[in-house]
Amino acid sequence: MWRHRDLVGIEGLSADEITHVLGQAGSFFEGSRRQAAGPRPQSRNLSGKIVVNLFLEPSTRTRTSFELAAKRLGADVVNVGGPSSSAVKGETLLDTVKNLEAMHADIVVLRHPASGAAQFVADRVDASVVNAGDGAHEHPTQALLDAFTIRNHKGKLSGLVVAICGDILHSRVARSDALALGKLGAEVRLCGPRTLMPVAPESLGPTVRSCARIEEAVAGADVVMMLRIQTERLQGPMLASSREYSRTFGLGERVLALAKPDAIVMHPGPINRGVELDPRVADGPHSVVLEQVEAGVAVRMAVLALVAGSDPVAAPGSESLGAPS
């Protein structure tokens, strides 16, 4: 079911492969929950392996969850951040990764501001490369954990309506989610200001369509995912003001009422409260934002084990942690 040395994007995965990752993640997720109140068992999947988290863009959730995931699999973990890397001295990305590989790194988890950086590195090194976000291109593990969270709540993905609203143009999450959810049979509605929408959003798949108004996108939706405005990627003025954006494209209780009564609200983080998401919704009964964070560790455990060529194996004393689903 899994034949890839790297994970650089959702685009190169089949629906069966995505489903396989979700199944493996489910085993890790249940095992971690059952052991949460007691000593945490250590899986042997990556025993003797070295995982390097090379993050050349800021990150809290993704970097921390990859570190936890690797450690729970028994790997030795090295974290390298932008300010502490030789990139600030002018070293190229390829030279940085080649040097890490010379120290016998087995897996490089890479976040980089340039689209295509993960594929560029994967084509040139022997270590496995996992894309933790490359520019506005893709963020595959975020899409996988989002799909996992939705399936946990809804029991399925096929036939669901998922509205993704916000800065679609600059969002690698929107792209990866649209690809993954579309392959698994969900209808994906993309919505945002005209200046923050890609030219042809429907090119992301036959089940993807664009909406001009958030009310249209949210109406009858099973899932509503909000995205922040990526101010660090904006080229010149593309919005009138945050206040105007919140009024026309923010998710508050009035707009959420248009979704299905059991709709869930998601956000990949970080949340800009009061801009794209009303705090009453972010902290309300429909929100599964913190469940996304929890799922991220299990999904990244599954991905790391799979690219390392290891089938999940239960840790001693745990019947479910890492057991195949």
PyMOL commands that set and color helices and strands:
alter all, ss='L'
color gray80, all
select helices_A, chain A and resi 15-34+61-72+86-89+93-102+117-122+140-154+172-183+194-196+201-204+214-218+231-233+242-249+253-256+279-282+289-307
alter helices_A, ss='H'
color red, helices_A
select strands_A, chain A and resi 50-55+76-81+107-112+128-134+161-165+187-191+208-211+223-226+264-266
alter strands_A, ss='S'
color yellow, strands_A
deselect
rebuild
show_as cartoon
